[in-house]
Structures are given as C-alpha cells and as structure tokens.
Amino acid sequence: MKLFQQMLVAGAFLGLITPIAAQASDVVNLEEINSYTRSKNKRSSKLDSKTFTNQVSEDIANLKGDINSLDFNHNKIEAGSFSDTTTLDSSVVFAAAAVDGASKVDSSANESLQTMYVYTMNLNTSFTGDDNLYVRLRTGNSKNEANPFYEKTAFYHTDTYSGAVDALAVDKIWYTTPIGGSEKWTAFIGPKIENYYMYAAPVSIYRPGFHKAFKLGSLSGAYGASTKTGVGIKYVGDSGFAASSNVVSSANGSGFLTNEDEYKWDTMLAYTQDQYHVSLTLSQQHEDWNSFAYYATDTVVAEEDSNATAYAARAYWRPQESGTATPEISVGYDVISFDGQSNGKVEEATSYFVGLGWPDMFQDNDYIGIGFGQPLKSTKTVGGGAAVDAGLEPFLWELTYSFKVNDSITMIPTVFGATDIQSSTDQDLSGVSLTTKFKF
C-alpha cells in the first residue's frame, strides 16, 4: 500500500508540476505533501478492499479539486492576456556603410565607416477572420544627414527609418477588409499608410541591397511615396488582371482632398502571371508633392502650389527555374509633367531602372542582384529653354549578394555608386555596406 500511495502522489505531482510552478501557494502546499508521505510511512501496511476504495476516491477528489482550481486561475489569467487573434513578429536591422565622395553631395556627410540600427514590431489583428488591422511600431538611429544612410538619392539605405532617433513610435497603421464578402475586392483605410501598400500587384522582383531608390522598380515620378492618411480599393481577379485606386493626403488643416490639400492619387492596371508582370500606373499629385526625391536630381522639384501628373510602366520576367545563369529581369520607366512651375523650372522629367537577379545560385534562398538606372532628369523646361540639368548624366548602381546564415538571420553585403547624382558633374561617389537582418 505504501508503494502504491507514493506512486499515486508522485503521478499527481508530476501531472500538475507546470501549473504548480506558477500557483503553488494557491493550489498545493508542498510541505503538506511531504507530511502526507511521512504520515503514511508510519501507518500499518495492512491492506483491504475498503481501504483501497476509500483512498483512491479521496485522492481522485483531491486531484479534481486541484484541477478545477487550476482551470479557474487559468481562466482569470487568460481573460487579461494578449488577444488570440493578434500576432506579433519583429525584426532588427544592423547596417554599416562607408561612402567615398559623400561630402561632394552633402558637405556635412561623414565618409568614414558609420553604423545604424532599426527595430520594427509588426502587429496584425483580425476581428472577423477576413479583415486585418495592421500596426507597425518602429525605432532607430538612422535619421542623421551626416551618416551614409539618409541622403536622397545618393545614399539612402533601404531600411532607413526617418522617425525621431531612438524613439519607439507608431510608424504605420491601417485596416483592410473584403468588400461584400468577396475575396477579390479589398478596401483600405488608415491614418498612416503609403500608396504602394494599396497597389493591385507587386511590380518588381528585384531585391535592393542598399538603395531604397530601387524599390518597386524605382521610387520615382509615380511611385515615390510618403506616409499620410489614406484610403483605397483593390481588385484581384482569377485570370491575373488586377486594378487599384488609392489616395493619401496630408490634410494639413485644409481638409481632405481640398484645393489646398497636399495629396497623391494613384490608379493602377496590372496583369500578372507566374513568370511575368506588366502594369501601368497613373499618379496625380497635388500641391507640390515631392516624394519622388528618392530617385531624382535636385533640379526636379515641385514648386509651391504646383501640381504634377506622372505615369509609371513596370514589368518583370523570370525563368521557370532559379539557380541558372539566366537572370530575373525587372524594368521601370517613369515620366512626370508639372503644372504651375515658374519660368525656367522643370516642366517634364523621365527616369528608368533595370534590375537583374539570380536567386538560389550557391545555396537555397541566396540572391545576387545588379541594379542600375537614371534618376528623374529634366527633359523639358518651362519657357522652352535648355533643360535645367543639361549636361548631367545622373546614374545610380549597386551590386549586392544576400544569403541566409539561418532561418532568422540574413546578411547582405553590397557595393554601390553614383555619377552626377544630384546637381553637379563632380558628384561621383562609391560605397560599401553590410546589412544584417534578424527576423523573429
């Protein structure tokens, strides 16, 4: 009987060891268990059916009480815990870079090796199973024009955070929901969102190693974005056709989409298959919208009260199998026209981008990328004079390699450079960077 009783008590103890660790004082007194065992050791070893039945019933009753108590306390904890419809994932980016010639672009820029970090938290919550509330919290230390991470177009790192240094803040927040119960139609609304999050389809498969300017086949005339209040709608059909229309607005006390409001309205038509994509986007920009500065010379500027109309053509193609000598190809072309500019200022400008990529070349999930192109350059001046940046041949390029150290860590060494990049033929530069990304 002594052996059976001890085994019973031990089994109960092991079965409850995890909740006991959290709530031992509320549920089980360990000293009482020791006393219980010692007292049983002093009892007679005589065993009969009545003793056995009574003892098992008593032990089962005690265990049931313990379990009920644990369930009660568990429910109390669960009631105030994190929502089970909310998920959290995070990332950290470390980057180091040095740019020879940086001071030619910005006299305050430091050409020696500099470092930065960015920390991001992504929260997604669903209320119906089909909708989603997205919140991005972010902090970092890259907002410093003296370092090689913050100068548009010359050296603006793809993960640069433009918020206050070392201050965790809400960086993005918006809500998406299907329209009319259809999976093909989606509506967007949010106080902090950019146009390209609401586009009908991804428009480029090139993976920038350093230059944020090379995102989306270049953040140029039509795709240069800024975080504002936004609404949009998207349709994605079964055949590959997709369309979207969205607007982001500053509404700086003037009212949403009023004549004094600074806003950007983008409408896209796209066709996408497994191996290729083509799209055309119309961007209507009001009240000196200038976010195309990610990929433009300094002379391409929207003056106060001027408006602009831009078109973006995008396409990509990839081979059926990765890991071969045949690259993926992404291309982009933008043209932007301004209305309301002063005499002698830019009236029209164009840009192009080409991105070549070789995924899975040496190991799974690695990537070799070559990106290059011409930022927005003036092709027409108000009044019919020579282009305001005549004589400039702006050119931006990078060579990058991305590889996974493990499932959570990616390293991206990159070499990059530029020619005549902003406003002078003397503004040539070259740089090196190493970016390490942690995802968890």
Secondary structure, 3 states (H helix, E strand, C coil): CHHHHHHHHHHHHHHCHHHHHHHHHHHCCHHHHHHHHHHHHCCCCCCCHHHHHHHHHHHHHHHHHHHHHHHHHHHHHHHCCCCCCEEEEEEEEEEEEEEECHHHHCCCCCCCCEEEEEEEEEEEECCCCCCEEEEEEEEECCCCCCCCCEECCCEEECCCCCCCCCCCEEEEEEEEEEECCEEEEEEEEEEEECHHHHCCCCCCCCCCCCEHHHHHHCCCCCCCCCCEEEEEEEEECCCCEEEEEEEEECCCCCCCCCCCCCEEEEEEEEEECCCEEEEEEEEEEECCCCHHHHHECCCCCCCCCCEEEEEEEEEEECCCCCCCCCCEEEEEEEEEEEECCCCCCEEEEEEEEEEEEEECCCCCCCEEEEEEEEEEEEEEECCCCCCCCCCCCCEEEEEEEEEECCCCEEEEEEEEEEECCCCCCCCCEEEEEEEEEEEC
